[in-house]
Amino acid sequence: MDKKVKSGKEILDEFFANISSLEKVDKELAESLASLYHQGKLTDTNVKNEIQKIRDKNANKN
């Protein structure tokens, strides 16, 4: 029963380190979110901006 309880930061660090490997998760979006998290810039506005960039990029492919 000597299990260490992870802190919230440890859980988030682990999640964003592995987000790209999750099933059914868009790799480009996952990498963008992980990058924002690691830069300390994971805000509502920045997430919206990243999503819009990806949408625009994908719209230009078609």
RODO-2510 file (C-alpha; in nm, 4 decimals, decimal comma):
residues 62
     n   res          X          Y          Z
     1     m     0,0000     0,0000     0,0000
     2     d     0,2939     0,2309    -0,0597
     3     k     0,1572     0,3615    -0,3875
     4     k     0,2493     0,7192    -0,4627
     5     v    -0,0427     0,9407    -0,5550
     6     k     0,0303     1,1431    -0,8681
     7     s    -0,0158     1,5161    -0,8598
     8     g    -0,2419     1,6900    -1,1092
     9     k     0,0654     1,8206    -1,2928
    10     e     0,2121     1,4711    -1,3180
    11     i    -0,1139     1,3385    -1,4598
    12     l    -0,1318     1,6199    -1,7160
    13     d     0,2354     1,5796    -1,8101
    14     e     0,1790     1,2100    -1,8721
    15     f    -0,1438     1,2705    -2,0659
    16     f     0,0066     1,5280    -2,3005
    17     a     0,3211     1,3195    -2,3470
    18     n     0,1027     1,0341    -2,4757
    19     i    -0,1883     1,2167    -2,6398
    20     s    -0,0633     1,1474    -2,9936
    21     s    -0,0719     0,7742    -2,9350
    22     l    -0,4383     0,7618    -2,8296
    23     e    -0,6783     0,5877    -3,0667
    24     k    -0,9104     0,8027    -3,2767
    25     v    -0,7240     1,1225    -3,1887
    26     d    -0,6166     1,3465    -3,4756
    27     k    -0,2360     1,3449    -3,4637
    28     e    -0,1931     1,7032    -3,5835
    29     l    -0,4382     1,8370    -3,3258
    30     a    -0,2849     1,6231    -3,0509
    31     e     0,0633     1,7529    -3,1296
    32     s    -0,0642     2,1116    -3,1318
    33     l    -0,2335     2,0694    -2,7944
    34     a     0,0714     1,9009    -2,6447
    35     s     0,2911     2,1814    -2,7735
    36     l     0,0652     2,4475    -2,6220
    37     y     0,0630     2,2598    -2,2919
    38     h     0,4412     2,2283    -2,2775
    39     q     0,4812     2,5975    -2,3627
    40     g     0,2421     2,6896    -2,0822
    41     k     0,0023     2,8405    -2,3367
    42     l    -0,2916     2,5981    -2,3181
    43     t    -0,5690     2,8573    -2,3079
    44     d    -0,9144     2,8669    -2,4602
    45     t    -0,8082     3,1296    -2,7140
    46     n    -0,4898     2,9481    -2,8178
    47     v    -0,6745     2,6170    -2,8575
    48     k    -0,9376     2,7859    -3,0756
    49     n    -0,6638     2,9466    -3,2854
    50     e    -0,4846     2,6136    -3,3346
    51     i    -0,8066     2,4418    -3,4371
    52     q    -0,8777     2,7186    -3,6865
    53     k    -0,5249     2,6899    -3,8321
    54     i    -0,5725     2,3161    -3,8807
    55     r    -0,9150     2,3680    -4,0393
    56     d    -0,7763     2,6312    -4,2767
    57     k    -0,4821     2,4099    -4,3670
    58     n    -0,7109     2,1124    -4,4363
    59     a    -0,9542     2,3271    -4,6362
    60     n    -0,6678     2,4369    -4,8598
    61     k    -0,5782     2,0742    -4,9313
    62     n    -0,9185     2,0157    -5,0947
***
